[in-house]
Amino acid sequence: MSQGLIKAWYQGAWWLWLLWPLSIVYRVLRRLSNSLASSPVANKLPLLVVGNISLGGTGKTPVVQALVQALTARGIRCGIISRGYGGTVGKGPHIVGPKDTPNTVGDEPFLLWQTTGVPVAVGSDRQADIQCLMAEHSLDLIISDDGLQNQTIKGDCEWLLVDGQRGLGNGQCLPMGPLREPATRLSLVDGVLVNGGSGTGKLGLVAGKVPIYQITPKLVALKRVYDDQAVAWPTASAQVRAIAGIGNPQRFFNDLMAMNLQVTGTAFKDHHGFVAEDLASFHDSTLIMTAKDAVKCKAIVQMQSQPDSLHWYYAEQGVEIPEAAIDALLNKLHLDANKDHHG
């Protein structure tokens, strides 16, 4: 997706009105597709779907990471299903393991498996992913990383993420705007999570009685790409270069600038498959990338003759999910925290 088009969506460029007829066609076709789709089967395990309705990145992966960590601490056994965009698994199902790479299973599922320690199933057939997890693991909850628009599954609980800085853009559906579904979708989920920003703005008017939770992302650690060793952050006002192959690269650059760094950012398309040539111009620079990009760049770094001499790092992002949101989730799904699984 062109960064120029995404920028126009969120800045409200006038010429987007020329695409209004196409947006009407998109909405009609989507409504027709939904009406023809078979009803999803009942879930044998509680299913939470964490998704969004807007293109351009809302920070789902850090939210899923934080949620799994919070639920695991409460004794809830979680598994994750993911489409595996950018990987070669295809329909699947495939459970991520030590022999996999970001190229085989996709960068986000690989990062989730690496950082959460819970089983992750990948494949375009979400029902098959669920069955695969259930066959191989004893779980209390399955979390779908994205999937609000997937007609083969229906979450017993659904969370919708919104970028707190950009909101819903111009509020229009594709291609006139960034929305994959009308904004009224916010009123049909169990919780709206606003990622960053200073408030919920007009979202409450759209969400109605659905609770809105504010979450604040922050960069929590800096690590070397080649060996994942934690290092100190550069001193205040230090000049660094940054790369980001995510849905909203500017948010990452802004987060780095909030650390009092002088940042020169280079944006790549979301899920960009990095090769050595992409990084050649950064050899003499202090370079900081996202954790999602680092899982793909690590092999490139390790092929260098002296990888430890490279000042290439990645920043881990954390978010704190409000206790009220987690309590509401557990209540909705009738999950008992801290229960004994050994009896």
MOWO-V813221 format. One record per residue. N is the residue number from 1. PHI is phi in whole degrees, -180 to 180 (none if undefined). Layout:
BEGIN
N_PHI ; N_PHI
END
This chain:
BEGIN
1_none ; 2_-64 ; 3_-64 ; 4_-65 ; 5_-68 ; 6_-60 ; 7_-60 ; 8_-63 ; 9_-57 ; 10_-88 ; 11_-105 ; 12_73 ; 13_-61 ; 14_-63 ; 15_-68 ; 16_-65 ; 17_-63 ; 18_-66 ; 19_-95 ; 20_-56 ; 21_-60 ; 22_-68 ; 23_-66 ; 24_-63 ; 25_-61 ; 26_-59 ; 27_-67 ; 28_-65 ; 29_-65 ; 30_-68 ; 31_-64 ; 32_-65 ; 33_-62 ; 34_-64 ; 35_-71 ; 36_-89 ; 37_-72 ; 38_-71 ; 39_-69 ; 40_-65 ; 41_-74 ; 42_-66 ; 43_-80 ; 44_-81 ; 45_-125 ; 46_-55 ; 47_-124 ; 48_-107 ; 49_-104 ; 50_-111 ; 51_-146 ; 52_-152 ; 53_-120 ; 54_-118 ; 55_-85 ; 56_110 ; 57_92 ; 58_-126 ; 59_86 ; 60_-65 ; 61_-60 ; 62_-61 ; 63_-68 ; 64_-63 ; 65_-57 ; 66_-65 ; 67_-65 ; 68_-61 ; 69_-62 ; 70_-67 ; 71_-72 ; 72_-61 ; 73_-64 ; 74_-93 ; 75_89 ; 76_-90 ; 77_-87 ; 78_-109 ; 79_-132 ; 80_-123 ; 81_-117 ; 82_-150 ; 83_-63 ; 84_77 ; 85_-58 ; 86_91 ; 87_-92 ; 88_-109 ; 89_-66 ; 90_74 ; 91_-66 ; 92_72 ; 93_-83 ; 94_-146 ; 95_-94 ; 96_-62 ; 97_-144 ; 98_-61 ; 99_-83 ; 100_-84 ; 101_-135 ; 102_-58 ; 103_-72 ; 104_-88 ; 105_-115 ; 106_96 ; 107_-68 ; 108_-69 ; 109_-61 ; 110_-64 ; 111_-65 ; 112_-64 ; 113_-63 ; 114_-68 ; 115_-98 ; 116_-99 ; 117_76 ; 118_-104 ; 119_-66 ; 120_-127 ; 121_-107 ; 122_-123 ; 123_156 ; 124_-74 ; 125_-90 ; 126_-65 ; 127_-64 ; 128_-66 ; 129_-61 ; 130_-63 ; 131_-62 ; 132_-65 ; 133_-62 ; 134_-65 ; 135_-72 ; 136_-110 ; 137_-142 ; 138_-92 ; 139_-128 ; 140_-104 ; 141_-152 ; 142_-113 ; 143_-113 ; 144_-95 ; 145_-79 ; 146_76 ; 147_123 ; 148_-63 ; 149_-97 ; 150_-83 ; 151_-81 ; 152_-88 ; 153_-131 ; 154_-139 ; 155_-69 ; 156_-69 ; 157_-143 ; 158_-130 ; 159_-113 ; 160_-117 ; 161_-94 ; 162_-131 ; 163_-69 ; 164_-69 ; 165_-85 ; 166_-105 ; 167_59 ; 168_-102 ; 169_63 ; 170_-83 ; 171_76 ; 172_-105 ; 173_-82 ; 174_-55 ; 175_-91 ; 176_-68 ; 177_-139 ; 178_-89 ; 179_-89 ; 180_-85 ; 181_-141 ; 182_-59 ; 183_-60 ; 184_-62 ; 185_-59 ; 186_-61 ; 187_-84 ; 188_-111 ; 189_-106 ; 190_-96 ; 191_-165 ; 192_-109 ; 193_-107 ; 194_-97 ; 195_-94 ; 196_83 ; 197_79 ; 198_-112 ; 199_177 ; 200_-91 ; 201_54 ; 202_-86 ; 203_-62 ; 204_-61 ; 205_-67 ; 206_-87 ; 207_-74 ; 208_67 ; 209_-87 ; 210_-69 ; 211_-65 ; 212_-115 ; 213_-114 ; 214_-92 ; 215_-122 ; 216_-118 ; 217_-79 ; 218_-154 ; 219_-81 ; 220_-108 ; 221_-158 ; 222_-118 ; 223_-133 ; 224_-73 ; 225_-67 ; 226_-76 ; 227_-141 ; 228_61 ; 229_-77 ; 230_-68 ; 231_-134 ; 232_-77 ; 233_-68 ; 234_-58 ; 235_-67 ; 236_-55 ; 237_72 ; 238_-65 ; 239_-89 ; 240_-134 ; 241_-108 ; 242_-140 ; 243_-128 ; 244_-154 ; 245_-110 ; 246_-127 ; 247_-65 ; 248_-133 ; 249_-58 ; 250_-62 ; 251_-63 ; 252_-65 ; 253_-63 ; 254_-65 ; 255_-63 ; 256_-68 ; 257_-66 ; 258_-68 ; 259_-87 ; 260_67 ; 261_-106 ; 262_-91 ; 263_-111 ; 264_-112 ; 265_-100 ; 266_-125 ; 267_-95 ; 268_-118 ; 269_-67 ; 270_-59 ; 271_66 ; 272_-56 ; 273_-88 ; 274_-68 ; 275_-126 ; 276_-57 ; 277_-64 ; 278_-64 ; 279_-105 ; 280_-59 ; 281_-79 ; 282_-104 ; 283_-60 ; 284_-102 ; 285_-120 ; 286_-81 ; 287_-116 ; 288_-124 ; 289_-128 ; 290_-80 ; 291_-63 ; 292_-63 ; 293_-76 ; 294_-64 ; 295_-66 ; 296_-91 ; 297_-86 ; 298_-59 ; 299_-64 ; 300_-65 ; 301_-64 ; 302_-69 ; 303_-83 ; 304_-71 ; 305_-66 ; 306_-134 ; 307_-63 ; 308_-73 ; 309_-86 ; 310_-80 ; 311_-93 ; 312_-115 ; 313_-135 ; 314_-132 ; 315_-104 ; 316_-85 ; 317_-105 ; 318_-122 ; 319_-137 ; 320_-109 ; 321_-85 ; 322_-56 ; 323_-58 ; 324_-62 ; 325_-69 ; 326_-69 ; 327_-62 ; 328_-65 ; 329_-63 ; 330_-63 ; 331_-67 ; 332_-63 ; 333_-96 ; 334_56 ; 335_-100 ; 336_-99 ; 337_-71 ; 338_61 ; 339_-78 ; 340_-85 ; 341_-97 ; 342_-106 ; 343_-81
END
